[in-house]
Amino acid sequence: MPKLKTNKAAKKRYSYTATGKVKRTKANRRHLLANKTRRQKKSGKVMNAYADATCEAGIKKLLPYGTKN
């Protein structure tokens, strides 16, 4: 059976935790923060979140070997 290719876009956006959950980065925290309200900035303060369970199977297909970083 041939090797499976890792989707490079998914590799940059998602990673696996030690327990196998899919970790992602929250949106709206990179730039244009001066225009956002304090409430918007505080709600997204923690950058890491977990991928939704409905999307997790699709993400695991895109990352067949996991990410090492």
PQR file of N, CA, C, O and H, with PARSE charges and radii, in Angstrom:
ATOM      1  N   MET A   1       0.841  -1.180   0.000 -0.4000 1.5000
ATOM      2  CA  MET A   1       0.000   0.000   0.000 -0.0000 2.0000
ATOM      3  C   MET A   1       0.888   1.245   0.000  0.5500 1.7000
ATOM      4  O   MET A   1       1.848   1.309   0.767 -0.5500 1.4000
ATOM      5  N   PRO A   2       0.585   2.238  -0.848 -0.5600 1.5000
ATOM      6  CA  PRO A   2       1.437   3.429  -0.917  0.2800 2.0000
ATOM      7  C   PRO A   2       1.297   4.299   0.328  0.5500 1.7000
ATOM      8  O   PRO A   2       0.340   4.198   1.095 -0.5500 1.4000
ATOM      9  N   LYS A   3       2.280   5.140   0.483 -0.4000 1.5000
ATOM     10  CA  LYS A   3       2.247   6.092   1.586 -0.0000 2.0000
ATOM     11  C   LYS A   3       1.129   7.104   1.356  0.5500 1.7000
ATOM     12  O   LYS A   3       0.790   7.417   0.215 -0.5500 1.4000
ATOM     13  H   LYS A   3       3.058   5.222  -0.140  0.4000 1.0000
ATOM     14  N   LEU A   4       0.563   7.611   2.444 -0.4000 1.5000
ATOM     15  CA  LEU A   4      -0.473   8.639   2.356 -0.0000 2.0000
ATOM     16  C   LEU A   4       0.180  10.008   2.466  0.5500 1.7000
ATOM     17  O   LEU A   4       1.116  10.203   3.242 -0.5500 1.4000
ATOM     18  H   LEU A   4       0.839   7.356   3.371  0.4000 1.0000
ATOM     19  N   LYS A   5      -0.322  10.950   1.686 -0.4000 1.5000
ATOM     20  CA  LYS A   5       0.225  12.303   1.731 -0.0000 2.0000
ATOM     21  C   LYS A   5      -0.495  13.127   2.781  0.5500 1.7000
ATOM     22  O   LYS A   5      -1.714  13.045   2.927 -0.5500 1.4000
ATOM     23  H   LYS A   5      -1.082  10.792   1.056  0.4000 1.0000
ATOM     24  N   THR A   6       0.269  13.917   3.504 -0.4000 1.5000
ATOM     25  CA  THR A   6      -0.285  14.850   4.486 -0.0000 2.0000
ATOM     26  C   THR A   6      -0.717  16.118   3.763  0.5500 1.7000
ATOM     27  O   THR A   6       0.025  16.641   2.932 -0.5500 1.4000
ATOM     28  H   THR A   6       1.260  13.984   3.385  0.4000 1.0000
ATOM     29  N   ASN A   7      -1.896  16.610   4.068 -0.4000 1.5000
ATOM     30  CA  ASN A   7      -2.375  17.865   3.508 -0.0000 2.0000
ATOM     31  C   ASN A   7      -1.622  19.009   4.189  0.5500 1.7000
ATOM     32  O   ASN A   7      -1.726  19.184   5.403 -0.5500 1.4000
ATOM     33  H   ASN A   7      -2.499  16.185   4.743  0.4000 1.0000
ATOM     34  N   LYS A   8      -0.868  19.784   3.413 -0.4000 1.5000
ATOM     35  CA  LYS A   8       0.012  20.815   3.977 -0.0000 2.0000
ATOM     36  C   LYS A   8      -0.761  21.966   4.615  0.5500 1.7000
ATOM     37  O   LYS A   8      -0.303  22.545   5.600 -0.5500 1.4000
ATOM     38  H   LYS A   8      -0.784  19.642   2.427  0.4000 1.0000
ATOM     39  N   ALA A   9      -1.933  22.306   4.062 -0.4000 1.5000
ATOM     40  CA  ALA A   9      -2.733  23.377   4.656 -0.0000 2.0000
ATOM     41  C   ALA A   9      -3.253  22.960   6.026  0.5500 1.7000
ATOM     42  O   ALA A   9      -3.268  23.763   6.959 -0.5500 1.4000
ATOM     43  H   ALA A   9      -2.305  21.836   3.261  0.4000 1.0000
ATOM     44  N   ALA A  10      -3.677  21.708   6.148 -0.4000 1.5000
ATOM     45  CA  ALA A  10      -4.167  21.205   7.432 -0.0000 2.0000
ATOM     46  C   ALA A  10      -3.024  21.084   8.438  0.5500 1.7000
ATOM     47  O   ALA A  10      -3.218  21.309   9.633 -0.5500 1.4000
ATOM     48  H   ALA A  10      -3.665  21.056   5.390  0.4000 1.0000
ATOM     49  N   LYS A  11      -1.854  20.736   7.963 -0.4000 1.5000
ATOM     50  CA  LYS A  11      -0.685  20.605   8.846 -0.0000 2.0000
ATOM     51  C   LYS A  11      -0.343  21.937   9.517  0.5500 1.7000
ATOM     52  O   LYS A  11       0.098  21.970  10.666 -0.5500 1.4000
ATOM     53  H   LYS A  11      -1.696  20.554   6.992  0.4000 1.0000
ATOM     54  N   LYS A  12      -0.553  23.034   8.784 -0.4000 1.5000
ATOM     55  CA  LYS A  12      -0.255  24.357   9.332 -0.0000 2.0000
ATOM     56  C   LYS A  12      -1.330  24.829  10.316  0.5500 1.7000
ATOM     57  O   LYS A  12      -1.055  25.677  11.165 -0.5500 1.4000
ATOM     58  H   LYS A  12      -0.912  23.007   7.850  0.4000 1.0000
ATOM     59  N   ARG A  13      -2.543  24.294  10.212 -0.4000 1.5000
ATOM     60  CA  ARG A  13      -3.658  24.784  11.017 -0.0000 2.0000
ATOM     61  C   ARG A  13      -3.988  23.925  12.224  0.5500 1.7000
ATOM     62  O   ARG A  13      -4.526  24.429  13.210 -0.5500 1.4000
ATOM     63  H   ARG A  13      -2.767  23.606   9.523  0.4000 1.0000
ATOM     64  N   TYR A  14      -3.678  22.643  12.164 -0.4000 1.5000
ATOM     65  CA  TYR A  14      -4.078  21.713  13.220 -0.0000 2.0000
ATOM     66  C   TYR A  14      -2.881  20.936  13.723  0.5500 1.7000
ATOM     67  O   TYR A  14      -1.893  20.758  13.011 -0.5500 1.4000
ATOM     68  H   TYR A  14      -3.241  22.234  11.363  0.4000 1.0000
ATOM     69  N   SER A  15      -2.984  20.472  14.965 -0.4000 1.5000
ATOM     70  CA  SER A  15      -1.987  19.560  15.518 -0.0000 2.0000
ATOM     71  C   SER A  15      -2.694  18.626  16.484  0.5500 1.7000
ATOM     72  O   SER A  15      -3.828  18.879  16.891 -0.5500 1.4000
ATOM     73  H   SER A  15      -3.787  20.616  15.543  0.4000 1.0000
ATOM     74  N   TYR A  16      -2.028  17.565  16.842 -0.4000 1.5000
ATOM     75  CA  TYR A  16      -2.594  16.588  17.754 -0.0000 2.0000
ATOM     76  C   TYR A  16      -2.066  16.827  19.174  0.5500 1.7000
ATOM     77  O   TYR A  16      -0.921  17.237  19.362 -0.5500 1.4000
ATOM     78  H   TYR A  16      -1.107  17.360  16.512  0.4000 1.0000
ATOM     79  N   THR A  17      -2.920  16.563  20.162 -0.4000 1.5000
ATOM     80  CA  THR A  17      -2.464  16.576  21.542 -0.0000 2.0000
ATOM     81  C   THR A  17      -1.897  15.200  21.858  0.5500 1.7000
ATOM     82  O   THR A  17      -1.950  14.298  21.021 -0.5500 1.4000
ATOM     83  H   THR A  17      -3.850  16.229  20.009  0.4000 1.0000
ATOM     84  N   ALA A  18      -1.357  15.033  23.052 -0.4000 1.5000
ATOM     85  CA  ALA A  18      -0.791  13.743  23.444 -0.0000 2.0000
ATOM     86  C   ALA A  18      -1.867  12.662  23.544  0.5500 1.7000
ATOM     87  O   ALA A  18      -1.581  11.478  23.368 -0.5500 1.4000
ATOM     88  H   ALA A  18      -1.313  15.765  23.732  0.4000 1.0000
ATOM     89  N   THR A  19      -3.104  13.072  23.826 -0.4000 1.5000
ATOM     90  CA  THR A  19      -4.189  12.095  23.943 -0.0000 2.0000
ATOM     91  C   THR A  19      -4.879  11.824  22.610  0.5500 1.7000
ATOM     92  O   THR A  19      -5.768  10.975  22.539 -0.5500 1.4000
ATOM     93  H   THR A  19      -3.337  14.034  23.969  0.4000 1.0000
ATOM     94  N   GLY A  20      -4.480  12.541  21.543 -0.4000 1.5000
ATOM     95  CA  GLY A  20      -5.044  12.284  20.221 -0.0000 2.0000
ATOM     96  C   GLY A  20      -6.141  13.233  19.795  0.5500 1.7000
ATOM     97  O   GLY A  20      -6.713  13.064  18.718 -0.5500 1.4000
ATOM     98  H   GLY A  20      -3.758  13.231  21.601  0.4000 1.0000
ATOM     99  N   LYS A  21      -6.452  14.238  20.617 -0.4000 1.5000
ATOM    100  CA  LYS A  21      -7.440  15.238  20.203 -0.0000 2.0000
ATOM    101  C   LYS A  21      -6.808  16.156  19.164  0.5500 1.7000
ATOM    102  O   LYS A  21      -5.587  16.290  19.096 -0.5500 1.4000
ATOM    103  H   LYS A  21      -5.987  14.375  21.491  0.4000 1.0000
ATOM    104  N   VAL A  22      -7.663  16.790  18.354 -0.4000 1.5000
ATOM    105  CA  VAL A  22      -7.178  17.722  17.339 -0.0000 2.0000
ATOM    106  C   VAL A  22      -7.245  19.127  17.905  0.5500 1.7000
ATOM    107  O   VAL A  22      -8.305  19.592  18.321 -0.5500 1.4000
ATOM    108  H   VAL A  22      -8.655  16.681  18.410  0.4000 1.0000
ATOM    109  N   LYS A  23      -6.102  19.797  17.916 -0.4000 1.5000
ATOM    110  CA  LYS A  23      -5.998  21.140  18.463 -0.0000 2.0000
ATOM    111  C   LYS A  23      -5.956  22.139  17.313  0.5500 1.7000
ATOM    112  O   LYS A  23      -5.335  21.884  16.280 -0.5500 1.4000
ATOM    113  H   LYS A  23      -5.240  19.418  17.577  0.4000 1.0000
ATOM    114  N   ARG A  24      -6.622  23.281  17.500 -0.4000 1.5000
ATOM    115  CA  ARG A  24      -6.629  24.323  16.482 -0.0000 2.0000
ATOM    116  C   ARG A  24      -6.388  25.667  17.149  0.5500 1.7000
ATOM    117  O   ARG A  24      -6.414  25.771  18.375 -0.5500 1.4000
ATOM    118  H   ARG A  24      -7.126  23.488  18.338  0.4000 1.0000
ATOM    119  N   THR A  25      -6.157  26.685  16.350 -0.4000 1.5000
ATOM    120  CA  THR A  25      -5.968  28.046  16.844 -0.0000 2.0000
ATOM    121  C   THR A  25      -7.244  28.838  16.626  0.5500 1.7000
ATOM    122  O   THR A  25      -7.857  28.749  15.562 -0.5500 1.4000
ATOM    123  H   THR A  25      -6.136  26.600  15.353  0.4000 1.0000
ATOM    124  N   LYS A  26      -7.647  29.606  17.617 -0.4000 1.5000
ATOM    125  CA  LYS A  26      -8.840  30.435  17.497 -0.0000 2.0000
ATOM    126  C   LYS A  26      -8.621  31.564  16.501  0.5500 1.7000
ATOM    127  O   LYS A  26      -7.501  32.037  16.312 -0.5500 1.4000
ATOM    128  H   LYS A  26      -7.149  29.678  18.481  0.4000 1.0000
ATOM    129  N   ALA A  27      -9.694  31.981  15.877 -0.4000 1.5000
ATOM    130  CA  ALA A  27      -9.632  33.047  14.881 -0.0000 2.0000
ATOM    131  C   ALA A  27      -9.736  34.422  15.555  0.5500 1.7000
ATOM    132  O   ALA A  27     -10.048  34.522  16.741 -0.5500 1.4000
ATOM    133  H   ALA A  27     -10.604  31.597  16.031  0.4000 1.0000
ATOM    134  N   ASN A  28      -9.476  35.458  14.790 -0.4000 1.5000
ATOM    135  CA  ASN A  28      -9.654  36.867  15.180 -0.0000 2.0000
ATOM    136  C   ASN A  28      -8.696  37.339  16.264  0.5500 1.7000
ATOM    137  O   ASN A  28      -9.050  38.220  17.048 -0.5500 1.4000
ATOM    138  H   ASN A  28      -9.223  35.377  13.826  0.4000 1.0000
ATOM    139  N   ARG A  29      -7.495  36.779  16.330 -0.4000 1.5000
ATOM    140  CA  ARG A  29      -6.544  37.228  17.344 -0.0000 2.0000
ATOM    141  C   ARG A  29      -5.198  37.623  16.742  0.5500 1.7000
ATOM    142  O   ARG A  29      -4.228  37.789  17.481 -0.5500 1.4000
ATOM    143  H   ARG A  29      -7.207  36.064  15.694  0.4000 1.0000
ATOM    144  N   ARG A  30      -5.114  37.775  15.433 -0.4000 1.5000
ATOM    145  CA  ARG A  30      -3.830  38.015  14.799 -0.0000 2.0000
ATOM    146  C   ARG A  30      -3.559  39.482  14.505  0.5500 1.7000
ATOM    147  O   ARG A  30      -2.466  39.979  14.776 -0.5500 1.4000
ATOM    148  H   ARG A  30      -5.903  37.640  14.833  0.4000 1.0000
ATOM    149  N   HIS A  31      -4.533  40.166  13.961 -0.4000 1.5000
ATOM    150  CA  HIS A  31      -4.291  41.545  13.543 -0.0000 2.0000
ATOM    151  C   HIS A  31      -5.598  42.325  13.638  0.5500 1.7000
ATOM    152  O   HIS A  31      -6.658  41.762  13.914 -0.5500 1.4000
ATOM    153  H   HIS A  31      -5.421  39.762  13.741  0.4000 1.0000
ATOM    154  N   LEU A  32      -5.500  43.632  13.405 -0.4000 1.5000
ATOM    155  CA  LEU A  32      -6.635  44.563  13.501 -0.0000 2.0000
ATOM    156  C   LEU A  32      -7.247  44.557  14.897  0.5500 1.7000
ATOM    157  O   LEU A  32      -8.463  44.688  15.035 -0.5500 1.4000
ATOM    158  H   LEU A  32      -4.639  44.089  13.181  0.4000 1.0000
ATOM    159  N   LEU A  33      -6.428  44.407  15.929 -0.4000 1.5000
ATOM    160  CA  LEU A  33      -6.942  44.339  17.290 -0.0000 2.0000
ATOM    161  C   LEU A  33      -7.349  45.707  17.825  0.5500 1.7000
ATOM    162  O   LEU A  33      -8.120  45.795  18.780 -0.5500 1.4000
ATOM    163  H   LEU A  33      -5.440  44.301  15.817  0.4000 1.0000
ATOM    164  N   ALA A  34      -6.835  46.777  17.213 -0.4000 1.5000
ATOM    165  CA  ALA A  34      -7.199  48.120  17.680 -0.0000 2.0000
ATOM    166  C   ALA A  34      -8.668  48.426  17.384  0.5500 1.7000
ATOM    167  O   ALA A  34      -9.285  49.232  18.080 -0.5500 1.4000
ATOM    168  H   ALA A  34      -6.209  46.705  16.436  0.4000 1.0000
ATOM    169  N   ASN A  35      -9.224  47.793  16.364 -0.4000 1.5000
ATOM    170  CA  ASN A  35     -10.608  48.047  15.986 -0.0000 2.0000
ATOM    171  C   ASN A  35     -11.604  47.176  16.734  0.5500 1.7000
ATOM    172  O   ASN A  35     -12.808  47.416  16.652 -0.5500 1.4000
ATOM    173  H   ASN A  35      -8.723  47.138  15.798  0.4000 1.0000
ATOM    174  N   LYS A  36     -11.134  46.177  17.458 -0.4000 1.5000
ATOM    175  CA  LYS A  36     -12.036  45.254  18.135 -0.0000 2.0000
ATOM    176  C   LYS A  36     -12.287  45.728  19.569  0.5500 1.7000
ATOM    177  O   LYS A  36     -11.437  46.377  20.179 -0.5500 1.4000
ATOM    178  H   LYS A  36     -10.155  45.982  17.525  0.4000 1.0000
ATOM    179  N   THR A  37     -13.455  45.396  20.090 -0.4000 1.5000
ATOM    180  CA  THR A  37     -13.787  45.794  21.452 -0.0000 2.0000
ATOM    181  C   THR A  37     -13.011  44.944  22.452  0.5500 1.7000
ATOM    182  O   THR A  37     -12.468  43.893  22.111 -0.5500 1.4000
ATOM    183  H   THR A  37     -14.145  44.869  19.595  0.4000 1.0000
ATOM    184  N   ARG A  38     -12.972  45.419  23.684 -0.4000 1.5000
ATOM    185  CA  ARG A  38     -12.290  44.687  24.746 -0.0000 2.0000
ATOM    186  C   ARG A  38     -12.927  43.310  24.946  0.5500 1.7000
ATOM    187  O   ARG A  38     -12.240  42.321  25.199 -0.5500 1.4000
ATOM    188  H   ARG A  38     -13.413  46.272  23.961  0.4000 1.0000
ATOM    189  N   ARG A  39     -14.241  43.274  24.828 -0.4000 1.5000
ATOM    190  CA  ARG A  39     -14.954  42.009  25.011 -0.0000 2.0000
ATOM    191  C   ARG A  39     -14.573  40.991  23.930  0.5500 1.7000
ATOM    192  O   ARG A  39     -14.390  39.809  24.219 -0.5500 1.4000
ATOM    193  H   ARG A  39     -14.799  44.078  24.623  0.4000 1.0000
ATOM    194  N   GLN A  40     -14.457  41.457  22.694 -0.4000 1.5000
ATOM    195  CA  GLN A  40     -14.054  40.566  21.609 -0.0000 2.0000
ATOM    196  C   GLN A  40     -12.650  40.018  21.852  0.5500 1.7000
ATOM    197  O   GLN A  40     -12.389  38.837  21.622 -0.5500 1.4000
ATOM    198  H   GLN A  40     -14.606  42.418  22.459  0.4000 1.0000
ATOM    199  N   LYS A  41     -11.753  40.877  22.314 -0.4000 1.5000
ATOM    200  CA  LYS A  41     -10.368  40.452  22.529 -0.0000 2.0000
ATOM    201  C   LYS A  41     -10.248  39.508  23.720  0.5500 1.7000
ATOM    202  O   LYS A  41      -9.480  38.548  23.676 -0.5500 1.4000
ATOM    203  H   LYS A  41     -11.964  41.836  22.501  0.4000 1.0000
ATOM    204  N   LYS A  42     -11.008  39.778  24.789 -0.4000 1.5000
ATOM    205  CA  LYS A  42     -10.929  38.919  25.971 -0.0000 2.0000
ATOM    206  C   LYS A  42     -11.558  37.550  25.735  0.5500 1.7000
ATOM    207  O   LYS A  42     -11.107  36.555  26.302 -0.5500 1.4000
ATOM    208  H   LYS A  42     -11.633  40.558  24.825  0.4000 1.0000
ATOM    209  N   SER A  43     -12.598  37.493  24.899 -0.4000 1.5000
ATOM    210  CA  SER A  43     -13.246  36.211  24.654 -0.0000 2.0000
ATOM    211  C   SER A  43     -12.344  35.282  23.868  0.5500 1.7000
ATOM    212  O   SER A  43     -12.481  34.062  23.964 -0.5500 1.4000
ATOM    213  H   SER A  43     -12.964  38.301  24.438  0.4000 1.0000
ATOM    214  N   GLY A  44     -11.433  35.829  23.099 -0.4000 1.5000
ATOM    215  CA  GLY A  44     -10.518  35.005  22.320 -0.0000 2.0000
ATOM    216  C   GLY A  44      -9.125  34.981  22.902  0.5500 1.7000
ATOM    217  O   GLY A  44      -8.156  34.726  22.186 -0.5500 1.4000
ATOM    218  H   GLY A  44     -11.322  36.820  23.021  0.4000 1.0000
ATOM    219  N   LYS A  45      -9.010  35.246  24.205 -0.4000 1.5000
ATOM    220  CA  LYS A  45      -7.691  35.382  24.802 -0.0000 2.0000
ATOM    221  C   LYS A  45      -6.878  34.092  24.744  0.5500 1.7000
ATOM    222  O   LYS A  45      -5.684  34.117  24.444 -0.5500 1.4000
ATOM    223  H   LYS A  45      -9.797  35.453  24.786  0.4000 1.0000
ATOM    224  N   VAL A  46      -7.524  32.976  25.029 -0.4000 1.5000
ATOM    225  CA  VAL A  46      -6.828  31.701  24.933 -0.0000 2.0000
ATOM    226  C   VAL A  46      -6.757  31.344  23.458  0.5500 1.7000
ATOM    227  O   VAL A  46      -7.788  31.203  22.800 -0.5500 1.4000
ATOM    228  H   VAL A  46      -8.494  32.956  25.272  0.4000 1.0000
ATOM    229  N   MET A  47      -5.556  31.199  22.941 -0.4000 1.5000
ATOM    230  CA  MET A  47      -5.399  30.997  21.506 -0.0000 2.0000
ATOM    231  C   MET A  47      -5.774  29.586  21.069  0.5500 1.7000
ATOM    232  O   MET A  47      -6.265  29.401  19.955 -0.5500 1.4000
ATOM    233  H   MET A  47      -4.719  31.314  23.476  0.4000 1.0000
ATOM    234  N   ASN A  48      -5.555  28.595  21.917 -0.4000 1.5000
ATOM    235  CA  ASN A  48      -5.783  27.224  21.493 -0.0000 2.0000
ATOM    236  C   ASN A  48      -7.172  26.745  21.864  0.5500 1.7000
ATOM    237  O   ASN A  48      -7.701  27.089  22.921 -0.5500 1.4000
ATOM    238  H   ASN A  48      -5.156  28.746  22.821  0.4000 1.0000
ATOM    239  N   ALA A  49      -7.749  25.956  20.994 -0.4000 1.5000
ATOM    240  CA  ALA A  49      -9.049  25.340  21.217 -0.0000 2.0000
ATOM    241  C   ALA A  49      -8.996  23.962  20.572  0.5500 1.7000
ATOM    242  O   ALA A  49      -8.023  23.624  19.898 -0.5500 1.4000
ATOM    243  H   ALA A  49      -7.320  25.677  20.135  0.4000 1.0000
ATOM    244  N   TYR A  50     -10.028  23.178  20.775 -0.4000 1.5000
ATOM    245  CA  TYR A  50     -10.084  21.858  20.175 -0.0000 2.0000
ATOM    246  C   TYR A  50     -11.052  21.875  19.012  0.5500 1.7000
ATOM    247  O   TYR A  50     -12.050  22.595  19.031 -0.5500 1.4000
ATOM    248  H   TYR A  50     -10.818  23.453  21.322  0.4000 1.0000
ATOM    249  N   ALA A  51     -10.754  21.080  18.002 -0.4000 1.5000
ATOM    250  CA  ALA A  51     -11.620  20.989  16.839 -0.0000 2.0000
ATOM    251  C   ALA A  51     -12.936  20.325  17.224  0.5500 1.7000
ATOM    252  O   ALA A  51     -12.980  19.485  18.123 -0.5500 1.4000
ATOM    253  H   ALA A  51      -9.944  20.495  17.987  0.4000 1.0000
ATOM    254  N   ASP A  52     -13.993  20.706  16.542 -0.4000 1.5000
ATOM    255  CA  ASP A  52     -15.311  20.142  16.790 -0.0000 2.0000
ATOM    256  C   ASP A  52     -15.310  18.659  16.449  0.5500 1.7000
ATOM    257  O   ASP A  52     -14.625  18.227  15.522 -0.5500 1.4000
ATOM    258  H   ASP A  52     -13.957  21.388  15.812  0.4000 1.0000
ATOM    259  N   ALA A  53     -16.078  17.888  17.198 -0.4000 1.5000
ATOM    260  CA  ALA A  53     -16.109  16.440  17.004 -0.0000 2.0000
ATOM    261  C   ALA A  53     -16.606  16.054  15.614  0.5500 1.7000
ATOM    262  O   ALA A  53     -16.199  15.026  15.072 -0.5500 1.4000
ATOM    263  H   ALA A  53     -16.635  18.239  17.951  0.4000 1.0000
ATOM    264  N   THR A  54     -17.483  16.873  15.035 -0.4000 1.5000
ATOM    265  CA  THR A  54     -17.990  16.562  13.703 -0.0000 2.0000
ATOM    266  C   THR A  54     -16.927  16.742  12.625  0.5500 1.7000
ATOM    267  O   THR A  54     -16.991  16.088  11.584 -0.5500 1.4000
ATOM    268  H   THR A  54     -17.813  17.708  15.476  0.4000 1.0000
ATOM    269  N   CYS A  55     -15.956  17.614  12.857 -0.4000 1.5000
ATOM    270  CA  CYS A  55     -14.897  17.872  11.883 -0.0000 2.0000
ATOM    271  C   CYS A  55     -13.674  16.995  12.116  0.5500 1.7000
ATOM    272  O   CYS A  55     -12.820  16.872  11.237 -0.5500 1.4000
ATOM    273  H   CYS A  55     -15.904  18.145  13.703  0.4000 1.0000
ATOM    274  N   GLU A  56     -13.586  16.389  13.288 -0.4000 1.5000
ATOM    275  CA  GLU A  56     -12.358  15.697  13.672 -0.0000 2.0000
ATOM    276  C   GLU A  56     -12.007  14.539  12.749  0.5500 1.7000
ATOM    277  O   GLU A  56     -10.832  14.330  12.449 -0.5500 1.4000
ATOM    278  H   GLU A  56     -14.279  16.488  14.001  0.4000 1.0000
ATOM    279  N   ALA A  57     -12.999  13.782  12.294 -0.4000 1.5000
ATOM    280  CA  ALA A  57     -12.724  12.641  11.412 -0.0000 2.0000
ATOM    281  C   ALA A  57     -12.135  13.110  10.089  0.5500 1.7000
ATOM    282  O   ALA A  57     -11.218  12.479   9.563 -0.5500 1.4000
ATOM    283  H   ALA A  57     -13.954  13.951  12.537  0.4000 1.0000
ATOM    284  N   GLY A  58     -12.647  14.200   9.550 -0.4000 1.5000
ATOM    285  CA  GLY A  58     -12.118  14.740   8.302 -0.0000 2.0000
ATOM    286  C   GLY A  58     -10.705  15.256   8.448  0.5500 1.7000
ATOM    287  O   GLY A  58      -9.881  15.084   7.550 -0.5500 1.4000
ATOM    288  H   GLY A  58     -13.392  14.712   9.978  0.4000 1.0000
ATOM    289  N   ILE A  59     -10.419  15.888   9.573 -0.4000 1.5000
ATOM    290  CA  ILE A  59      -9.077  16.419   9.816 -0.0000 2.0000
ATOM    291  C   ILE A  59      -8.082  15.277   9.969  0.5500 1.7000
ATOM    292  O   ILE A  59      -6.951  15.369   9.494 -0.5500 1.4000
ATOM    293  H   ILE A  59     -11.089  16.028  10.302  0.4000 1.0000
ATOM    294  N   LYS A  60      -8.499  14.207  10.629 -0.4000 1.5000
ATOM    295  CA  LYS A  60      -7.597  13.066  10.812 -0.0000 2.0000
ATOM    296  C   LYS A  60      -7.279  12.375   9.488  0.5500 1.7000
ATOM    297  O   LYS A  60      -6.220  11.763   9.352 -0.5500 1.4000
ATOM    298  H   LYS A  60      -9.419  14.133  11.016  0.4000 1.0000
ATOM    299  N   LYS A  61      -8.186  12.464   8.505 -0.4000 1.5000
ATOM    300  CA  LYS A  61      -7.880  11.939   7.168 -0.0000 2.0000
ATOM    301  C   LYS A  61      -6.826  12.799   6.472  0.5500 1.7000
ATOM    302  O   LYS A  61      -5.985  12.286   5.734 -0.5500 1.4000
ATOM    303  H   LYS A  61      -9.047  12.961   8.615  0.4000 1.0000
ATOM    304  N   LEU A  62      -6.878  14.115   6.714 -0.4000 1.5000
ATOM    305  CA  LEU A  62      -5.916  15.010   6.105 -0.0000 2.0000
ATOM    306  C   LEU A  62      -4.536  14.907   6.756  0.5500 1.7000
ATOM    307  O   LEU A  62      -3.520  15.197   6.125 -0.5500 1.4000
ATOM    308  H   LEU A  62      -7.561  14.532   7.313  0.4000 1.0000
ATOM    309  N   LEU A  63      -4.510  14.492   8.018 -0.4000 1.5000
ATOM    310  CA  LEU A  63      -3.248  14.327   8.757 -0.0000 2.0000
ATOM    311  C   LEU A  63      -3.096  12.859   9.162  0.5500 1.7000
ATOM    312  O   LEU A  63      -3.298  12.519  10.328 -0.5500 1.4000
ATOM    313  H   LEU A  63      -5.335  14.256   8.531  0.4000 1.0000
ATOM    314  N   PRO A  64      -2.745  11.992   8.220 -0.5600 1.5000
ATOM    315  CA  PRO A  64      -2.739  10.564   8.535  0.2800 2.0000
ATOM    316  C   PRO A  64      -1.671  10.160   9.544  0.5500 1.7000
ATOM    317  O   PRO A  64      -1.844   9.167  10.251 -0.5500 1.4000
ATOM    318  N   TYR A  65      -0.587  10.893   9.626 -0.4000 1.5000
ATOM    319  CA  TYR A  65       0.502  10.525  10.532 -0.0000 2.0000
ATOM    320  C   TYR A  65       0.629  11.465  11.714  0.5500 1.7000
ATOM    321  O   TYR A  65       1.564  11.330  12.504 -0.5500 1.4000
ATOM    322  H   TYR A  65      -0.447  11.700   9.052  0.4000 1.0000
ATOM    323  N   GLY A  66      -0.274  12.405  11.858 -0.4000 1.5000
ATOM    324  CA  GLY A  66      -0.177  13.364  12.947 -0.0000 2.0000
ATOM    325  C   GLY A  66       0.859  14.416  12.640  0.5500 1.7000
ATOM    326  O   GLY A  66       1.526  14.358  11.607 -0.5500 1.4000
ATOM    327  H   GLY A  66      -1.034  12.515  11.217  0.4000 1.0000
ATOM    328  N   THR A  67       0.997  15.378  13.533 -0.4000 1.5000
ATOM    329  CA  THR A  67       2.010  16.413  13.370 -0.0000 2.0000
ATOM    330  C   THR A  67       2.971  16.334  14.530  0.5500 1.7000
ATOM    331  O   THR A  67       2.566  16.093  15.668 -0.5500 1.4000
ATOM    332  H   THR A  67       0.455  15.425  14.372  0.4000 1.0000
ATOM    333  N   LYS A  68       4.219  16.532  14.253 -0.4000 1.5000
ATOM    334  CA  LYS A  68       5.266  16.370  15.265 -0.0000 2.0000
ATOM    335  C   LYS A  68       5.617  17.670  15.963  0.5500 1.7000
ATOM    336  O   LYS A  68       6.395  17.656  16.917 -0.5500 1.4000
ATOM    337  H   LYS A  68       4.549  16.727  13.330  0.4000 1.0000
ATOM    338  N   ASN A  69       5.062  18.810  15.513 -0.4000 1.5000
ATOM    339  CA  ASN A  69       5.431  20.078  16.143 -0.0000 2.0000
ATOM    340  C   ASN A  69       4.314  20.635  16.951  0.5500 1.7000
ATOM    341  O   ASN A  69       4.457  21.701  17.550 -0.5500 1.4000
ATOM    342  H   ASN A  69       4.431  18.822  14.738  0.4000 1.0000
TER
END
